[in-house]
Amino acid sequence: MRLPYPEAYSYAQVLAEVIRRDNIVEEQKVRLAACSDFNLYDAFATFVRFNRSYIDIADLQTGLDKLGVYKP
């Protein structure tokens, strides 16, 4: 069965729009997947040394030095 030209053209437009939107969604998913997830645990891990459950002033200074914030 063949559709008349106006209907076939309308279906083609709708299909093109669905594909365009699907491409946008995929691009956003790739962009989000590339983002790092930085949370409180990651922030703490930046400063803690020796796998302790606390940080002291030396840990804080070393961590800030690694970030380029603190220069002794």
C-alpha distances in whole Angstrom, upper triangle without the diagonal:
4,7,10,13,15,13,11,15,16,15,16,19,19,19,21,24,23,24,27,28,28,30,33,33,34,36,38,38,40,42,43,44,46,48,51,52,56,57,61,61,60,63,66,65,65,69,70,72,73,70,72,71,73,74,77,78,78,74,74,75,74,70,71,72,69,67,69,71,74,76,80
4,7,9,12,10,8,12,14,12,13,17,17,17,19,22,22,23,25,27,27,29,31,32,33,35,37,37,38,41,42,43,45,47,50,51,55,57,60,61,60,62,65,64,65,68,69,71,73,70,72,71,73,73,76,77,77,74,73,74,73,69,70,71,68,66,68,69,73,75,78
4,6,8,6,6,9,10,10,11,14,15,15,17,19,20,21,23,25,25,27,29,30,31,33,35,36,37,39,41,41,44,46,49,50,53,55,59,59,58,61,63,63,63,67,68,70,72,69,71,70,71,72,75,76,76,72,71,73,71,68,68,70,67,64,66,68,71,74,77
4,6,6,6,9,10,11,12,14,16,17,18,20,21,23,24,26,27,29,31,32,33,35,37,38,39,41,42,43,45,47,51,52,55,57,60,61,60,62,65,65,65,69,70,72,74,71,73,72,73,74,77,77,77,74,73,74,73,69,69,71,68,66,68,69,72,75,78
4,6,5,6,9,10,10,12,14,15,16,18,20,21,22,24,25,27,29,30,31,33,35,36,37,39,41,42,43,45,49,50,53,55,59,60,59,61,64,63,63,67,69,71,72,70,72,71,72,72,75,76,76,72,71,72,71,67,67,69,66,63,65,66,70,72,76
4,6,5,6,9,10,11,12,14,15,17,19,20,21,23,24,26,27,29,30,32,33,35,36,38,39,41,42,44,48,49,52,54,57,58,57,59,62,62,62,66,67,70,71,69,71,69,70,70,73,74,74,71,69,71,70,66,66,67,65,62,64,65,69,71,74
4,5,5,6,9,10,11,12,14,15,17,18,20,21,23,24,26,27,29,30,32,33,35,36,38,39,41,43,46,47,50,52,55,56,55,57,60,60,60,64,65,68,69,67,69,67,68,69,72,72,73,69,68,69,68,65,65,66,64,61,63,64,68,70,74
4,5,5,6,9,10,10,12,14,15,16,18,20,21,22,24,26,27,29,30,31,33,35,36,37,39,41,44,45,49,51,54,55,54,56,59,59,59,63,64,66,68,65,67,66,67,68,71,71,71,68,67,68,67,63,63,65,62,59,62,63,66,69,72
4,5,5,6,9,10,10,12,14,15,16,18,20,21,23,24,26,27,29,30,32,33,35,36,38,40,43,44,47,50,53,54,53,55,58,58,58,61,63,65,67,64,66,65,66,66,69,70,70,66,65,66,65,62,61,63,60,58,59,60,64,66,70
4,5,5,6,9,10,11,12,14,15,17,18,20,21,23,24,26,27,29,30,32,33,35,37,38,42,42,46,48,51,52,51,53,56,56,56,59,61,63,65,63,65,63,64,64,67,68,68,65,63,65,64,60,60,62,59,56,58,59,63,65,69
4,5,5,6,9,10,11,12,14,15,16,18,20,21,22,24,26,27,29,30,32,33,35,37,40,41,44,46,50,50,49,51,54,54,54,58,59,62,63,61,63,61,62,63,66,67,67,63,62,64,62,59,59,60,58,55,57,58,62,64,68
4,5,5,6,9,10,11,12,14,15,16,18,20,21,23,24,26,27,29,30,31,33,35,39,40,43,45,49,50,48,50,53,53,53,57,58,60,62,60,62,60,62,62,65,65,65,62,61,62,61,57,57,59,56,53,55,57,60,62,66
4,5,5,6,9,10,10,12,14,15,17,18,20,21,23,24,26,27,29,30,32,34,37,38,41,43,47,48,47,49,52,52,52,55,57,59,61,59,60,59,60,60,63,63,64,60,59,60,59,56,55,57,54,52,53,54,58,60,64
4,5,5,6,9,10,11,12,14,15,17,18,20,21,23,24,26,27,29,31,32,35,36,40,41,45,46,45,47,50,50,50,53,55,57,59,57,58,57,58,58,61,62,62,59,57,59,58,54,54,56,53,50,53,53,57,60,63
4,5,5,6,9,10,10,12,14,15,16,18,20,21,23,24,26,27,29,31,34,35,38,40,44,45,44,46,49,48,49,52,54,56,57,55,57,56,57,57,60,61,61,57,56,58,56,53,53,55,52,49,52,53,56,59,62
4,5,5,6,9,10,11,12,14,15,17,19,20,21,23,24,26,27,29,33,34,37,40,43,44,43,45,48,47,47,51,52,55,56,54,56,55,56,56,59,59,59,56,55,56,55,51,51,53,50,47,49,51,54,56,60
4,5,5,6,8,10,11,12,14,15,17,18,20,21,23,24,26,27,31,32,35,37,41,42,41,42,46,45,45,49,51,53,55,52,54,53,54,54,57,57,58,54,53,54,53,49,49,51,48,46,48,49,52,55,58
4,5,5,6,9,10,11,12,14,15,16,18,20,21,22,25,26,29,30,34,36,39,40,39,41,44,44,44,47,49,51,53,50,52,51,52,52,55,56,56,53,51,53,52,48,48,50,47,45,47,48,52,54,57
4,5,5,6,9,10,10,12,14,15,16,18,20,21,23,25,28,29,33,35,39,39,38,40,43,43,43,46,48,50,51,49,51,50,51,51,54,55,55,52,50,52,50,47,47,49,46,43,46,47,50,53,56
4,5,5,6,9,10,11,13,14,16,17,19,20,22,23,27,28,31,34,38,38,37,39,42,41,41,45,47,49,51,48,50,49,50,50,53,53,53,50,49,50,49,45,45,47,44,41,43,44,48,50,54
4,5,5,6,9,10,11,12,14,15,17,18,20,21,25,26,29,31,35,36,35,36,40,39,39,43,45,47,49,46,48,47,48,48,51,51,51,48,47,48,47,44,43,45,42,40,42,43,47,49,52
4,5,5,6,9,10,11,12,14,15,16,19,20,24,25,28,30,34,35,33,35,38,38,38,42,43,45,47,45,46,45,46,47,50,50,50,47,46,47,46,43,43,44,41,39,42,43,46,49,52
4,5,5,6,9,10,11,12,14,15,17,19,22,24,27,30,33,34,32,34,38,37,37,40,42,44,46,44,46,45,46,46,49,49,49,46,44,46,44,41,41,42,39,37,39,41,44,46,50
4,5,5,6,9,10,11,12,14,16,17,21,22,25,27,31,32,31,32,36,35,35,38,40,43,45,42,44,43,44,44,47,47,47,44,42,44,42,39,39,40,38,35,37,38,42,44,48
4,5,5,6,9,10,11,12,14,16,19,20,23,25,29,30,28,30,34,33,33,37,38,41,43,40,42,41,42,42,45,46,46,42,41,43,41,38,38,40,37,34,37,38,41,44,47
4,5,5,6,9,10,10,12,15,18,19,23,25,29,29,28,30,33,32,32,36,37,39,41,39,41,40,41,41,44,45,45,41,40,42,40,37,37,39,36,33,36,37,41,43,46
4,5,5,6,9,10,11,13,16,18,21,24,28,29,27,29,32,31,31,34,36,38,40,38,40,39,40,40,43,43,43,40,38,40,38,35,35,36,33,31,33,35,38,40,44
4,5,5,6,8,10,11,14,16,19,21,25,26,24,26,29,29,29,32,34,36,38,36,38,37,38,38,40,41,41,38,36,38,36,33,33,35,32,29,32,33,36,39,42
4,5,5,6,9,10,13,14,18,20,24,24,23,25,28,27,28,31,33,35,36,34,36,35,36,36,39,40,40,36,35,37,36,32,33,34,31,29,32,33,36,39,42
4,5,5,6,9,12,14,18,20,24,24,22,25,28,27,27,30,32,34,35,33,36,35,36,36,39,39,39,35,35,36,34,31,31,33,29,28,30,32,35,37,40
4,6,5,7,10,13,16,19,22,23,21,23,26,25,25,28,30,32,34,33,35,34,34,34,37,37,37,34,32,34,32,29,29,30,27,25,27,29,32,34,38
4,5,5,8,10,13,16,19,20,18,20,23,23,23,26,28,30,32,30,32,31,32,32,35,35,35,32,30,32,31,27,28,29,26,24,27,28,31,34,37
4,5,8,9,13,16,19,19,17,20,23,22,22,26,27,29,31,28,31,30,31,31,34,35,35,31,30,32,30,27,28,29,26,24,27,28,31,34,37
4,6,9,12,16,19,19,17,19,22,21,20,24,26,28,30,28,30,30,30,30,33,33,33,29,28,30,28,25,25,26,23,21,24,26,29,31,34
4,6,9,12,16,17,14,16,19,19,18,22,24,26,28,26,28,27,28,27,30,31,30,27,26,27,26,22,23,24,21,19,22,23,26,29,32
4,6,10,13,13,11,13,16,15,15,18,20,22,24,22,24,24,24,24,27,27,27,23,22,24,23,19,20,22,19,17,20,21,24,26,29
4,6,10,11,9,11,14,14,14,17,19,21,23,21,23,21,22,22,25,26,26,23,22,24,23,19,20,22,20,18,21,22,24,27,30
4,7,8,6,7,11,11,11,14,16,19,21,19,20,19,19,19,22,23,23,19,18,20,19,16,17,19,17,15,18,18,21,24,27
4,5,5,6,9,10,11,13,15,18,20,18,18,16,17,17,20,21,22,19,17,20,20,16,17,20,18,16,20,19,22,25,27
4,5,5,6,9,10,11,12,16,18,16,16,13,13,14,17,18,20,16,15,18,18,15,16,19,18,16,20,19,20,24,25
4,5,5,6,9,10,10,13,15,12,13,11,12,13,16,18,19,15,15,18,17,14,16,19,17,17,20,20,21,24,26
4,5,5,6,9,10,13,15,13,14,13,14,14,17,18,18,14,14,17,16,12,14,17,14,13,17,17,19,22,24
4,5,5,7,9,13,15,14,14,13,12,12,14,15,16,12,11,14,13,10,11,14,13,11,15,14,16,19,21
4,5,6,6,10,12,11,11,9,9,8,12,13,14,10,10,13,13,10,12,15,14,13,17,16,17,20,21
4,5,5,8,10,9,10,10,10,10,13,15,14,10,11,14,12,9,12,14,12,13,16,17,17,20,21
4,6,8,12,11,12,13,12,10,13,13,13,9,9,11,9,6,9,11,9,9,13,13,14,16,18
4,7,10,10,10,11,9,7,9,10,9,5,6,8,7,5,8,10,9,10,13,13,12,15,16
4,7,7,7,8,7,5,8,10,10,6,8,11,9,8,11,13,12,14,16,16,16,18,18
4,6,7,9,9,7,9,11,9,6,10,11,9,9,13,14,13,15,17,18,17,18,18
4,6,9,10,10,11,14,12,10,13,15,13,13,16,17,16,18,21,22,20,22,21
4,7,9,10,12,15,14,11,14,17,15,14,17,19,17,19,22,23,22,24,23
4,5,7,10,14,13,11,13,16,15,14,18,19,19,20,23,23,22,24,23
4,7,10,14,14,12,14,17,16,15,18,20,20,21,24,23,22,25,25
4,7,10,11,9,10,14,14,13,16,18,18,19,22,21,20,22,22
4,7,8,6,7,10,11,10,12,15,15,16,18,17,16,18,18
4,5,5,6,9,10,11,12,14,16,17,18,17,15,17,16
4,5,5,6,9,10,10,12,14,15,16,14,12,14,12
4,5,5,6,8,10,10,12,14,15,14,11,12,11
4,5,5,6,8,10,11,12,14,13,12,13,13
4,6,5,6,8,10,11,12,11,9,12,12
4,5,5,6,9,10,10,9,6,8,8
4,6,5,6,9,10,10,8,9,9
4,5,5,6,9,9,8,11,12
4,5,5,6,5,5,8,10
4,5,5,6,5,6,8
4,5,8,8,9,11
4,6,8,10,13
4,6,7,11
4,7,10
4,6
4
